[in-house]
Amino acid sequence: MSQSGQAGVARETNSSRGDRQSEAAAVEETEEAESEEALQDIVDDVNEIGVDGAPERNNKARNLEREAKEKRDEGNEEEADALIEEAKELYRENVEKGFVGTAPYRRLAIIYRRKKDYESEIVISEKALEVADLTEKQREYFEHRIERANELK
């Protein structure tokens, strides 16, 4: 084959390779866009059910409870009570936003029991039974809390 013929075949091969690379890039862009769209759908779903920031609030509240225990151990009841109130507010925010996990309901029930606020313990436990996504064991846990709180009040 002549040099000009070889050059033509090379150009054609390079052109075909370029077309394949362009097609692959287009497919990759489409897949990336679909992936981003799917991720946004998940974010929208999470926001819609009201859990935006819920894990962070639960963690912060739990840390406040631990800090309150330390303050109480040091004899600083007033500061410990203030920290518990702050933790309760964070848990309540998750409950008000319709969080379906058990953490804020369970922790609030425990806090209310410690404060001998049995009526609030019953209310939050009933709320958990209504809205939280519970296993049978978790359902039994909240039902038992209600029974025991009724006995204690």
N, C-alpha and C positions, 0 to 999 in steps of 0.2 A: 504494500500500500504506500502511496506517496506521502510525503510529509504533510501536504495540505489536507489529504484524506485523514491522516492520523490526527491532525489538529482538529478537524471537524468532529471526529468521533470523540475526542477528548472534551471538546466544548459541549457536545451533546451529553456526554456522561456527566460532566460537571453540572450542566443544566438540570439533568434528571436528579442528581444528588441534591442540588439546591432546592428543587421542587419538593423532594422528600423531606428535607430539613425544614422547609417552610411549613409543610403539612404537619410535621411532627410538632413544630413550635405552636401552630394554631391549635392542635389538639391539646397540647399542654396548657395553653392559655385558657381554653374552654374548660378543661378539667379543674384548673386553678380557680376560675370564676365560679364554677359550680360548687367547689369545695368551700369557697368563701361565702357563697350564698347559703349553703347548708349550715355553716358555722353561725352565720347571722340568724338563721331560723332558730337554732338552738338558743342563742342569746335572747332572742325575742320571746321564745317560749318560757325561758327561765324568768325573764322580767315580768311576763304576763302572770305567772303564778306567784309572784311576789317574793322571790328568794334572793333578789339582787342584794348582794352583800351579806346574806344571812350567815354563811359559814364564818365570816370575819367577825360579825357581831357575836355569834355563839362563842367563838374562841376568846374574844375580848372579855365577854361576860364571865367565862370560866376562869380566866386569869384574874379578874377582879375578885371573884370568890376566893381564889387561893390567897390573894393578897390580903383579903379581909380576915382569913383564918390566921395569917401571920400577925396582923395587927391585934387580933383578939388574943392570941397567945402572948403578945407583948403587954397585954392589959389595956389596950387602947380600944375600948368598946365603941366609942363615938365614931372614930374613923372607920372602924370595921363596919358599922351599920351604914355609914355613908357609901362605902364601896359596894355593899350588898344592894342598896337601893339603886345604884348605878347599873349593876349587873341585871337587876330585875327589869329596869327600863329597856335594856338591850334585848333581853329575852321577850319582853312584851311586844317590842317592835316587830320581832320575827313572827310572833303569834298573830298580831294585827294584820301583817302582810300575807297571812295564809300559808306560812311555812309548813310543809307536809312531813318533815322529819320530826323525830321525837325529842331531840335535845332541849329546845326551849321549854317545852311542856313539862318534861321530866324535872329539869332543874328548877323551874318555878314551883312545881309541886313540892319539891324537897325544901326549898327556901320557905314556902308557906308553912309547912309542917314544923320546921324549926322555930318559926315565929308564933306557933300555935294559932295560925290563921287558917283554921280548918275549912271554913266556908270558901275561901279563895282557892284552897287546895282542891276542893271538890269541883269548883267551877272550871279550873284549868284542866283537871283530869277529864272532865266531861267534854271539854273542848277538844282535847287530844283524841278522844274516842270518836268525835264527829269529823274532824278534818285531817288528822295525821294519817299517813300511810303506815298502818301497823301490822306487824306479824301477830299471830295468835298469842304468843308469849308476851308481847308488848301490850296487847289488848288486856290480857289478864293482869298485868302489872298495874295499869291505870284503874281497872275495875277494883282491884284489891285496895289501891290507895283510897278510892272513894268509900269503900266499906269501912276501912280503918279510920278515916277522917270522920265519918259519921259516928263511929263508936267513941271517938275522942272528944267530940264537941259537946 
